[in-house]
Amino acid sequence: MKSIKDQVRDNVRGQVWWQVTDQVKDKVWCQVLDQVTAQVTAQVGAQVRDQVRDQVWRQVWAQDGKVD
Amino acid sequence: MIKNLTAEQEALLPVYRDKWLDIGLSTEPLNFEKAKAAVCVAYESAGLPKPTKFYTAKSPVDAIRLIKNLNPRMETTKIMSDMAYGCHDANWLGFYQYFRDVLGIKACEKLDGLIDLAHHCGWLNMYYDTVVFQDRPKHIKLDDQNRLHCEYGPAILYRDGYSVYAWHGVTIPSEWITNKGELTAKIALTWVNTEQRKAACEIIGWATVLRELNAHTIDSDEDPMIGTLLEVDIPDIGEEKFLRVLCGTGREFAIPVPPNMKTALEANAWTYGLEGNLLRDLEVRT
């Protein structure tokens, strides 16, 4: 069974993705991706989200699930 | 089918980029009431009943503790896998908000709840009837290339003290910053992760590290401002070249330079993007 996160976030995102791709040409899609998403992904996604997430995961693995 | 953006629509691309950078890097405290309202809209969009129980945590680790208290049987790895990223989903939420607001694509309205949520909270865990919101970081420090970096404390600090230390985009052990005196060249040079090893050498200072590595001199310029070209064998990395030089304040430091450098003058000029002789000419003129 899908988790609530999958249902609320990932499934809805997937549905919207298909509907947007049906309505815009690849060129427009790529333009928005390049000019809105790329820098936010680099700065927020890769720098902040991933670094925090990776550190918490490392702590979880190192402490066998017990995070202090 | 939308084939092209108009000039007005193109002009809004950087506006949305900057807006979502601000959301993603926000250090505002969690807005509990607005986050609650937004997450209910997100559940409704997914065809799920609204949650009724809401909790707050100050950091991801605090959220793990809280959820384990609520449900001791839940595995930590499951809790981690269940985390959604709220404001740190900025990259893809900004993308769809642009299509929703600027191009009028109605399908994107299904993301209204998540888009709104990103404005008000950090990460979150969503369960059938329960949501655990996390606060956003209290501070996020970046260098001039927008990489996580702080020389004197955590680069990311949450309100409960949970922190991430980073050096020019590379996460490092906290003690390398909090207890710099104990970071030695030996520790740095034998560190397994090569990115962290480079960070450690930069924290100690390459000039100090090179002294301990018995670097051999390839070329020494008579002008100490031009410096000395050195070659060293770094464990697991191999031969690397460095320019050891005095800066204008008389402080010695060392800069990694490309392996094809043959003289100190050539290496020094390379740091300015110049040819060697041109650098000498500039020096004479000044």
HADDOCK unambig.tbl for C-alpha pairs under 7 A between the chains (distance, minus, plus):
assign (segid A and resid 4 and name CA) (segid B and resid 126 and name CA) 5.96 0.50 0.50
assign (segid A and resid 4 and name CA) (segid B and resid 127 and name CA) 5.54 0.50 0.50
assign (segid A and resid 4 and name CA) (segid B and resid 128 and name CA) 6.38 0.50 0.50
assign (segid A and resid 5 and name CA) (segid B and resid 82 and name CA) 6.20 0.50 0.50
assign (segid A and resid 5 and name CA) (segid B and resid 84 and name CA) 6.72 0.50 0.50
assign (segid A and resid 5 and name CA) (segid B and resid 126 and name CA) 5.78 0.50 0.50
assign (segid A and resid 7 and name CA) (segid B and resid 46 and name CA) 6.19 0.50 0.50
assign (segid A and resid 8 and name CA) (segid B and resid 42 and name CA) 6.21 0.50 0.50
assign (segid A and resid 8 and name CA) (segid B and resid 43 and name CA) 5.81 0.50 0.50
assign (segid A and resid 8 and name CA) (segid B and resid 46 and name CA) 5.23 0.50 0.50
assign (segid A and resid 12 and name CA) (segid B and resid 46 and name CA) 6.53 0.50 0.50
assign (segid A and resid 12 and name CA) (segid B and resid 110 and name CA) 6.97 0.50 0.50
assign (segid A and resid 16 and name CA) (segid B and resid 107 and name CA) 5.83 0.50 0.50
assign (segid A and resid 16 and name CA) (segid B and resid 108 and name CA) 5.88 0.50 0.50
assign (segid A and resid 19 and name CA) (segid B and resid 107 and name CA) 6.36 0.50 0.50
assign (segid A and resid 23 and name CA) (segid B and resid 1 and name CA) 4.71 0.50 0.50
assign (segid A and resid 23 and name CA) (segid B and resid 2 and name CA) 6.15 0.50 0.50
assign (segid A and resid 24 and name CA) (segid B and resid 1 and name CA) 5.27 0.50 0.50
assign (segid A and resid 24 and name CA) (segid B and resid 2 and name CA) 4.54 0.50 0.50
assign (segid A and resid 24 and name CA) (segid B and resid 3 and name CA) 6.27 0.50 0.50
assign (segid A and resid 25 and name CA) (segid B and resid 1 and name CA) 6.79 0.50 0.50
assign (segid A and resid 25 and name CA) (segid B and resid 2 and name CA) 6.03 0.50 0.50
assign (segid A and resid 25 and name CA) (segid B and resid 3 and name CA) 5.19 0.50 0.50
assign (segid A and resid 28 and name CA) (segid B and resid 3 and name CA) 6.64 0.50 0.50
assign (segid A and resid 28 and name CA) (segid B and resid 4 and name CA) 6.00 0.50 0.50
assign (segid A and resid 28 and name CA) (segid B and resid 5 and name CA) 6.71 0.50 0.50
assign (segid A and resid 32 and name CA) (segid B and resid 13 and name CA) 6.87 0.50 0.50
assign (segid A and resid 32 and name CA) (segid B and resid 95 and name CA) 6.69 0.50 0.50
assign (segid A and resid 33 and name CA) (segid B and resid 95 and name CA) 6.80 0.50 0.50
assign (segid A and resid 35 and name CA) (segid B and resid 13 and name CA) 6.08 0.50 0.50
assign (segid A and resid 35 and name CA) (segid B and resid 14 and name CA) 6.64 0.50 0.50
assign (segid A and resid 35 and name CA) (segid B and resid 17 and name CA) 6.95 0.50 0.50
assign (segid A and resid 36 and name CA) (segid B and resid 13 and name CA) 5.88 0.50 0.50
assign (segid A and resid 36 and name CA) (segid B and resid 14 and name CA) 6.48 0.50 0.50
assign (segid A and resid 36 and name CA) (segid B and resid 16 and name CA) 6.28 0.50 0.50
assign (segid A and resid 36 and name CA) (segid B and resid 17 and name CA) 4.34 0.50 0.50
assign (segid A and resid 36 and name CA) (segid B and resid 95 and name CA) 6.29 0.50 0.50
assign (segid A and resid 37 and name CA) (segid B and resid 17 and name CA) 6.82 0.50 0.50
assign (segid A and resid 37 and name CA) (segid B and resid 91 and name CA) 5.08 0.50 0.50
assign (segid A and resid 37 and name CA) (segid B and resid 92 and name CA) 6.54 0.50 0.50
assign (segid A and resid 37 and name CA) (segid B and resid 95 and name CA) 5.99 0.50 0.50
assign (segid A and resid 40 and name CA) (segid B and resid 17 and name CA) 6.77 0.50 0.50
assign (segid A and resid 40 and name CA) (segid B and resid 20 and name CA) 6.85 0.50 0.50
assign (segid A and resid 40 and name CA) (segid B and resid 21 and name CA) 5.55 0.50 0.50
assign (segid A and resid 40 and name CA) (segid B and resid 90 and name CA) 6.81 0.50 0.50
assign (segid A and resid 40 and name CA) (segid B and resid 91 and name CA) 5.04 0.50 0.50
assign (segid A and resid 41 and name CA) (segid B and resid 91 and name CA) 5.01 0.50 0.50
assign (segid A and resid 43 and name CA) (segid B and resid 146 and name CA) 6.41 0.50 0.50
assign (segid A and resid 44 and name CA) (segid B and resid 21 and name CA) 6.97 0.50 0.50
assign (segid A and resid 44 and name CA) (segid B and resid 24 and name CA) 5.56 0.50 0.50
assign (segid A and resid 44 and name CA) (segid B and resid 25 and name CA) 6.53 0.50 0.50
assign (segid A and resid 44 and name CA) (segid B and resid 88 and name CA) 6.25 0.50 0.50
assign (segid A and resid 45 and name CA) (segid B and resid 88 and name CA) 6.40 0.50 0.50
assign (segid A and resid 45 and name CA) (segid B and resid 91 and name CA) 6.86 0.50 0.50
assign (segid A and resid 47 and name CA) (segid B and resid 147 and name CA) 6.30 0.50 0.50
assign (segid A and resid 47 and name CA) (segid B and resid 148 and name CA) 6.09 0.50 0.50
assign (segid A and resid 47 and name CA) (segid B and resid 169 and name CA) 6.68 0.50 0.50
assign (segid A and resid 49 and name CA) (segid B and resid 88 and name CA) 5.89 0.50 0.50
assign (segid A and resid 52 and name CA) (segid B and resid 164 and name CA) 6.70 0.50 0.50
assign (segid A and resid 65 and name CA) (segid B and resid 76 and name CA) 5.29 0.50 0.50
assign (segid A and resid 65 and name CA) (segid B and resid 77 and name CA) 6.90 0.50 0.50
assign (segid A and resid 67 and name CA) (segid B and resid 61 and name CA) 6.71 0.50 0.50
